[in-house]
Amino acid sequence: MKAISDLNIQIFADGADKRTMLEMLRNPLIRGFTTNPTLMRKAGVSDYAAFAHDILTEIRAHPISFEVFADEFPEMERQAQTIASWGENVFVKVPVTNTRGEPALDLIRRLSRLGIKLNVTALLALDQVRDVCSALQKGVPAYVSVFAGRVADTGRDPVPLMSAALEYVNALDRAELIWASPRELLNVFQADAIGCHVITVTDDILRKLSLVGKDLHEYSLDTVSMFYRDAVASGYRLSAPVCV
């Protein structure tokens, strides 16, 4: 097993809680940040632009992605241009389709040709990766974000899909593949093994990094001790069996 420090993959922190993001900013393992409207809502963000401008006063060098939240392509385009103006380290997240399933390829093509750095998000199928890569402008930085965790949720192994996706992304200059929505720390090592460029990781998974390489017998004992402590703390008692 590789040590975390030996991994080639870039780890991006996924979230929208300012305190946690600034804590991750101090972690040398974290190379970038991603957000989305769902994470912002969960974190209690009420003013999208105010939150973004505030966090950008702290996160100035790491790449950070903010997502458009319109459903009509003209408004997505307007929002994308506004978000892109917020900083050189800002990537604009654009969904692969709108809510009607209409592909965003023309929008992606226009924005990329304008030199706007994109993070195309919510891809799950290989044909989506192929089509998005054909729309991206070579030489313009971009991320192609495939939700490998959601692929796994359907009972499919995401590794072959991500390996195939990597071939499309590597054909572009300055584009990188993101393994998004991981479900466990093992996914970091799986993504690294196939040469994936980036993995987005939430705080709950990041906090498991201390377990990497832990002795399994020691971990077994920790588990037994946890069960015992919780049983004692709960005050559980079993009465003697009644003989009849």
Secondary structure, DSSP 8 states (H G I E B T S, - for coil): ---GGG--SEEEEE---HHHHHHHHT-TTEEEEE--HHHHHHTT---HHHHHHHHHTT--SS-EEEE---SSHHHHHHHHHHHHTT-TTEEEEEESB-TT--B-HHHHHHHHHTT--EEEEEE-SHHHHHHHHHHS-TTS-EEEEE-HHHHHHTT--HHHHHHHHHHHHHTSTTEEEEE-S--STHHHHHHHHHT-SEEEE-HHHHTTGGGTT--HHHHHHHHHHHHHHHHHHHT---------
